[in-house]
Amino acid sequence: MANRKRPLDAGSMPGDSCRTPEELQDRDYMRWEVDQTCRYLLAEGLGEWEETFRAQKITGVGLRYLQDADLEKMGLQYLGDRLRVQHSLRKLWQIEAEPNKVFNDPIHGHVEVHPLLIKIIDTPQFQRLRYLKQLGGAYFVFPGASHNRFEHCIGVGYLAGRLVQALNERQPELLISRRDILCVQIAGLCHDLGHGPFSHMYDGMFIPKARPGISWKHEKASLDMFDYLVADNELKPVMEQHGLVLPEDLDFIKEQIAGPAVSDAAQGPKWPYKGRPEDKSFLYEIVANKRNGIDVDKWDYFARDCYHLGIQNNFDYRRFLKFARVCEVDGQKHICTRDKEVGNLYDMFHTRNCLHRRAYQHKVGNIIETMITEAFLKADKHVQFEGTGGKMFTLSTAIDDMKAYTKLTDNVFEQILNSSSPELKDSREILHNIVCRRLYKCLGQTQADESMSVTREKIQNWEAALAGSIPQSGAQDVSLQPEDFIVSVIYMDYGMKEKNPINSVRFYCKDDPNKAIQIRKNQVSKLLPERFAEQLIRVYCKKTDDRSLEAAKKHFVKWCMDENFSKPQDGDIIAPELTPLKESWSNDEGRKVNRVCVNGQKRAKIQLFK
């Protein structure tokens, strides 16, 4: 068994160990010139046809298109000879000669994973993702939401491979190579390496407050962590053994995760990417689609999160895979889908909005993340991790050193909760309150007529105004201060702020699958949303005793009236004496509100229309 001859890897040649680095650099058969094609024939024991291939100037690109009839015209008269050549050529476009490993995933079933991806998965930097909750604080609300970034990343890597291979099989003229497929899979696998504790809570809530002077997102940390992973585990030689060309392919992987480098993007209309030329532009739309948001990252978290949350998923990525193809749009190649799928894509973005509304922005989950953020801010300087050269880093500065950041996971919650350090007393009390379910209370939710720019100063002014909005009917013996209120502003959209993402999608028709077209909303249905973004304003109170809460709710209703915001859903219940005073808050279209003066005060008199 040990002596069994194994098929040569795509592009591998006899005597690889004796070849120069320049010769070893290019293992991608799509880039072969005639000489490399002929050397492959020699390696496969087909040397008698070397001169025939050389005379016809067959390069690596041409190998993919050789049919039986073509070989016969070239002089291979016997069927047996043609079958031998075809058998050897088919080895070149097999995805991998080595056997893949299989993961049994509850979402995608039995998932085959390339050996190079296994090398990446089996590193401390990737294994760290096992200890980062995919949905952060939502696990404290939804008991099933216990899944982690680890399985999500494996799922995205798998779906990235599915999509790029579907395009390759449907459109061989795209010249998608093994390297392209492998790089897209690696980008999908590693796209979330940079997430911090409780996922989006860390980069969306904690870092902006802990380090307000920097602009940092987890995508940047994903690039830094990927570089550290490759260097720390000495994976460059392994990547080259599997046919990758460095540093070109490393650039391509990182560009798929976070877009082009800032210096490259600033060049204006010039093609900003270094990893792949412009004729491969569609490859940048698979993992993180900056054009319209339709990418495999969403496909996996839709399916995975719905499964664990117990929410119905109305989008089936398998159907999209059946209809995906590449068309040219304004000189660039983009992934398009059938015109009849436009309704399904609106459903996809509606599903995204529902997940945010019902789970990701759940009022209890959000306030738990707010409390965790407060605890982390108080503990920041007192929880440290050793980084490069023995230097120590805190909760907020660990992002500056990937060795320290590798040690930063959700486990810091228990580390603080179970500590006995006096410096962590305040943080420990906040986390203990979370565990015992002594949470800040949501007073309600409201909206402004138009979206507004909200700064930290604006929120502080609102919190002060809430404390000062004292209704005459409220409890006069309850004193509420600005620090007792928390104002949280939440943005809900279809992924592109106020824009309709479907306007950035291109479709093709059955009669002409190579022509990309645009489909406007009024061509689909009159029942689709008129607006694609909204701003929600939630207010919480830190005091949780009954009298303080009762007073705080009346403060909230009075504040909404003063700011001319929408009436809270339970406004008529918590402040029935206040809501009729605002004419625009009348509940029924069939009623009008008359203002009458009783004992010197204006009161609302509701009269039915006759």
N, C-alpha and C positions, 0 to 999 in steps of 0.2 A: 504493500500500500504506500509505503514511504517513497518508493521510486516511481509511483504513477506520474505520468507527465500531465501537468496542469496547463490549461489553456493560457497562452500569454495574455497579460493584461493589455487593454487597449493602448497601443502605441509602444509597448515594451519590445525591446529588441534583444537578440542574443548578445551576450557579452556586455550587459549593462554595467557591470561592475568595473569594466575597463574603459568605459566611455568618459569623455570629458564632461564637465558641468554644462558647457554650451550644447553638447549633443543631447544630454539628458533633459535639457530644459523643456523641450517641446514634445510631450507625449500625446498630444491631441491630434488624432488622425485627420481632422478637418483642416489642419494647418500644414499637412504634409505636402512637400513638393514631389516631383517625379522620382527623385533618388530615394527618398524615404519610403515611397510606395513600393519600389522595387526591392528595397532591403527587407521590407515586411514579407514579400513573396518568398524571398530566399529563406527567411526565418521559418516560414511555414512549409518549406520543402517544395515550393512551386517555382524553382529557379528556371525551369525550362520556358516559362512564359514571361520572364523578365524583359527580354528584348521586345516582345509584343506590346507589353504595357508601356515600355519606354517609347516605342515608335508612335503609339497613340497619345502620348503625353498625358497619361492618366495620373491626376493628382489625388490627394486625399478627399477633396470635395466630390470628385467624380465617382469615387468608389461607391458612394451611397446610391447612385443612380444606375449602376450597371445591372442590366437585366440579362436573362438567359440568351435572348436574341442578340444582344450586343456582343456577348462573349463569342457566340457562334460566328458573327461577322468578323470578329478579330482573329479568327482562325482556330478556335477551340472546337474542332469538329465533333469530338466524342462527348456524349452526354456525361460520362463519368468524370472527364476532366473539368467540365463546366460545374458539375456538382461539387467537386473538390475545391475549386476556386470560390464558389459561392459560400461554402461552409466556412472557409477561412475568413472571408470578408464579413460574414455575419457576426463573427466574434468581436469585430471592431465596435459595433453599435449596441452590443449588450451592455447594460448599465454597469455591471461589475462581474468580474470572473470569480471573485471571492464570495462565499456564501454570506448573505445578510443575516442579522439576528432578528428575532421576532418578538415584539412586545404585544401583549394582550391588553388592548385599550378599551375601556367601556364605551367610548364614543365611536371610534373608527374600526373597532374589531382588531384583527391580527395585523399589526403594522410591521412591515419589513424595514429595517434600518441598516444603512450602508456601514461597512466596517470603519470608515473614517469618522462617521458621526458617532459611532460607539466610542472611539478614542476620545472624542470631545466630551461625550456624556460622562465617561469615567474619569472625570477630573474634579478636584475639590471646588473649583469655581462654578462648574455646572451643577454639581450635587448640592451646592448651597441653595438652589432653587427649590429643593424639597421642603425648605423651612420658611418659605414666603407664601402666605395665603394669597391665592389668586384674587379674592374679593375683599381683602383687608378686613375692616370691621363688620362687613356684612355677615360674617360667620357668627357673630354674636346675636344676629337676628334670625338668620336662616340656618337651622341645624345641619342641613345637608351641604352647605357651602364650605366644606372642609378641604376642597381641592387646592393644589398648589401650582406655582409657576412651572414646576418641573414637568408635570404631565402636559400642561398647555404648550410648552415649548416643543416637546416631542411631537405633539399633534400638529403644530404649525409647520415643523420641518417636514412631516409626512405629507401634509396637504400641498405644501410648496412643490414637492416632488411630483405629486399627482397632477397638478395644473401644468407644470412645465413639460412633463412627459405627454400629457394629452395634446398640448400644442405641437409637440415634436412629431407625434404620430399622425396628427391631422394635417400638418403642413410641413413636410420634410424640407421644403424650399427655404424655410427659415434658418436652416443650417445650425440648429441648436446642438451643441456638442456635449460630450460627457462632462467636460469641465463646467459648462454652463449649468447643467442639471445639478452637479454636485455643489457648486457655489450657492445656487438658489436654496438648496436643502440646508446647507450650513447656515445661511442667513436666517432662514426660518427658525432653525433650532436655537440660534444664539440671540435672537432679536430682543429678548427680555432679560439678558444677563445682568443689566444694570439696575433692576428694581431694588428698592430698599425695604425695610420692615413695613409690613401691611401695605405693600405695593404702592398704589397711587397716593395713599395718605402721606408717604414719606416725601415724595417730590412735589406733591400738590399742596400740602398743608404745613408740614414740619420745616422743610428746608427754607421756604420763603419767609418764615417767621424767625428761624434760627440764624439765617444768613441772608438778610434782605438785600445785601449789596451785590449778590451774584445772580446770574440767570442760568439755572441748572435744571436739566431734565434727565430722566432715567436713560434716554437714548444715548446721551453723551457717556454716561457710565457704562452702557452696554458696549460701546466702542472701546473704552479703556479696559474693561474687564475682558473683552475678547482678545485684545493685544496681550494682556497679562496672562490669560489662559494659554495662549499659543507659546509665549516665551517660557513661562514657568514649567510647562510640561514638555518642552522641546518638541513641538508638533510640526515645525516647518519641514524637517526631513521626511516625516510621515506623510505630510500633505503632498510633497513632491513625488514620493513613491506612488501615490494614488493619482498622479497625473496633473496636479495643480501647478500653475506657473506663478512663481512668487517674484516680486510683490504684487503683480497685477491682479491676481485673484483675491488676495487679501483686501486690496482696495475695493474690488467689486463687492465682496461680502459686506464690508462696512458701509459702502454707499447704499446698499439695499436696506440697511437697518435705519440709517439716519439721514439719508440724502447726501448730496455732494458736499465736499469740504467748503467752508465759508469762502476761502480764497478762490476756489473754482467756480462757485455759484455767483460770485460778484463779477464774473466776466461778461455778464449780460446774455445776449442771444446765442453766444457760442455754446456748443455742447459742453455741459459742466462736469460730466463724469469722466473718470480716468479708467475705470475697470473694464468697461465695454464700450465699443463704438456706437454711434447713433443708430445704426441699423439693428442694434439689439435693444432699443429703447424699451420695448415691451417687457423685458425681463425685470425692469425696475418697478413694475406694477403688480408683482406677485406677492411679495411679503408685506410691504408697506406702500400702498398705492396713494401717492401724494396728489394724483390727478382727480380721483373721484371717491376714494375711500373703499372701493370694492377690492378686498384682498383676503388672503388665506388666514391672516391673524384674526379678522372678524369672524370668518367662517368657523374657526375652531372655538373661539370663546362664546359665540352664539350657542353652538351645539352643547359645549361642555357646561357653560354656566346654566343654561336652561335645564339641563339634565340634573344638575346638583341643586338648583333652586326649586325645582318642581314647577317650572313655568313652561308653557308650550312654545316650542320653536317653530315658527311658520316659514322659515327659509331652509331650503334643501340645496346644499352646495353641489351635490351630485348632479343635479339637473343643470346647474351652471357649467359644470365641467363638460357636459355633453354638447353644449352650444358655443363654448368659448373658441374664438379664432382671432387671428391677428390681421388687422387691416391698416392701410396707410391713411393717416389723418394729418393734413398740413405738413407733409414731408417727413413725418415720424410714424413709426409703427406702434399701434396701441392694441390692447386686448379689447375685443368687442364681443357682443353676444347677439342672439337673434332678436328681431323686433318684437316678437310675441312674448319675450321675457320681460318687457318693460314693467308690467304690473307686478311681477315677482320681485323686481328690484325695489319698487316702492314698498312692498311688503317687508323686504329686508331692512330698509332704513326705519320703517315703522317698528319692526322688532327691536332694533337697536334703541329707539326712543323709549319703548315700553320697558326694556331691561333697565335703563337708567331711571325711569320714573318709579318702577316698582321695587327695584333691588339696589342698584348702584348708588342712587341718591335717596335711599330710604331714610326717613327723618330720624329714626332711632339709630340706624347704622352710622349716619353722618355725625350725630352728637357723640356717639361712642368714639369715633375717630377724632373728633374735636377734643375729647377728654384725654385720649391717648397722646395726642399732640401736646396738650398742656403738660402732661406728666413727663414726656420726653424733653420738653423745653426746660423744665425745672431740673431734670437729671442730666442735661447735656454735658456739663463740664465734669460730672462725677462718674460717668461711665466711659471707660477708655479701652482702646484696643491697640495691640502692638502692631506696628506696620513695618515698612522697610527700614532696615538699619537700626531696629530697636526703638524707633521713634513712636510715641504714643499719640493716638488720635481719639477724638470724642465722637459722640453720636452724629454731630453735624459736620465734622471735619474728616471723617473716614472716607468721604467721597473723593478726597484728594490723594488717597493712597489705596490701591486695589488690594494689597495684601491685608490691610486693616479692614477694608470694605468686605472682603470675603468672609470675615467673621461676624458681620453685622446682619442679623436675621430677625425674624419675629421672636426668637428666644429672648431678646432683650426685655420683652414684657415680663416674663417670669423671672429674669435676672433681677429686675428692679423690685418686682412684687415680693420676692422671697429674700431680699437683702435685709441686712440688719444695720446698714450704714446710716448714721444720723443725717448725713448730707442728702440722703434719698427719702427722708421722712415724708415730705410733701408729695413727692411723686408716688411714693408707695401708697399713700392715702387715696389718691385719685384712682389708681389702678384697683385698689381694694374696693372702692365704691363701684367700679365697673363690674367686678366679679360678683358683688352682692346686689347688683342691679339698682344701685342708688344713683340714678342718672339725672342729668339736667333735663328739664321738661320743655317740650316744644309748645310754645304759646299759639302758634298758628303760622299760616303761610299767606302771602299776598303778592301782588304784582303791580308794577307801574304801567301806565298806559303805553309808554314807549320804552324801549331798552335804553339804559343809561350807562355811562362809564362810572364804575365803582372803584374807588381807591380805598386804601386803609384809613385815610383821614375821613372819607365819606362815611365809612362804617362807624368810626368812633363818634362822629357827629350824630349819627342815627341812634347809637346807644345812649348818648347823652339826652337826645330828644325823647327817647322812650322813657327815661327816668323822669323827665319833666312833664310828660303828658299825663297829668293827674286829673282824672274825671271827677266831677263834683260828687258823683254817687259812689265813688270808691271808698275803700276802708281808709280812714284818715290816720289811723294809728300804725299803718305799715309804711316803712320808709324803704324805697328802692333806689339804688344808686346805679350809675352807668355801668359799673363793673359787674352788676348782677345780670346784665343782658348780654346775649351773644347774637349778633346779626350775621346770618350766613346767606350769601348770594350764590345761586345755582343757575347754571346755564344749560338749557336743554335745546338740542338741535339735531339735525340729521347728519351731522359730521362735518359740515362746511359752513358753520355759523348761519348767516341769513340766507345763504345761497342754496338752491335746489341742486343736490349732487347729481341728479339724473341728467341735468343739462350738460354735465361734463362726461357723460357716458356716450359711447357711440355704438350703434347697432348696425346689423346688416340684414338684408332681406333674403328670402329663399331663392328668388330669381337671380340675384347677383350677390353672392357671398363675399365678394372682394371689395365691394363699395361700402364705405362707412357712411351712415346717415345719423341725423340727430332727431329725437322725438320729443316734442314739447309736451308740457303737462296737459294742455287743452286738447291734445290729440289722444289722450289716454282716458281720462274720466273727469267729470265735474265734481266728484266727491273727494278728490285729493286735497291735501291741506293748502290753504292760501299762503301761510307763512311757515317757515322752516326752522325758526328759532324763537325761544322765549326765555325770559329772565324771571326766576322765582326768588322771592325774598322770604326767608324763614327767620323766625325769632325764637330764641330759647331763653329760659330763665334758670340761673344757677340755684336760686332758693327753691326748695321743694316742699316747704310746709304749706298746708292748705290755705291759710290766710294770705300768705305772700303770693301764692300762685293765683288766687282769685283776683287780687289786686293787679298783678302783673298782666293778666289777660285783659283787664279793662284798660290798662295803660296801652297795651298793644292795639286794641280796637281804636282808642282815641288817637293814637299815633298814625294809624292807617288813614283815619279821617283827615287829620292835619296835613299829611303828605299827599293826599288825594290818590291813595292807592286803592286797589280793589278790596271789596269787603271780604274778610275771612269767611271760610265756609261755615264755621259755627258761630259767626259773629252775633246772629240773632239769639243764640242760646247764652253765650257768655256775657253779653252786654245788651240785653233787649231794650234798655232805656236809652242807649246811645245810637244804635244803628238807624232808627227812624229819623234822626236829626239830619241825616245826609240824604238829600233827595235822589241823587244818582244811585243810591244803594237800594232803591225800591225793588222788591223781589218780583212782582208780577207786572207783566205788561198791561194787563187789564185793570190796573189800579193807578190812581194818581194820589199824590201826597200833598195835602194842603197844610200850610203852616198857620197855626192859630196861636193867639197869645192867651195864656192862662196864668193868672197871678204874676204877670210881668215876665214870664218865661215862655219861649217858643216851644210848642209841642207839636208832634206830628199827628194829623188826623187823616186816616186812610179812608177813602170813599171809593166804592166800586163804580165803574162807568155804567151808565144806563144804556 
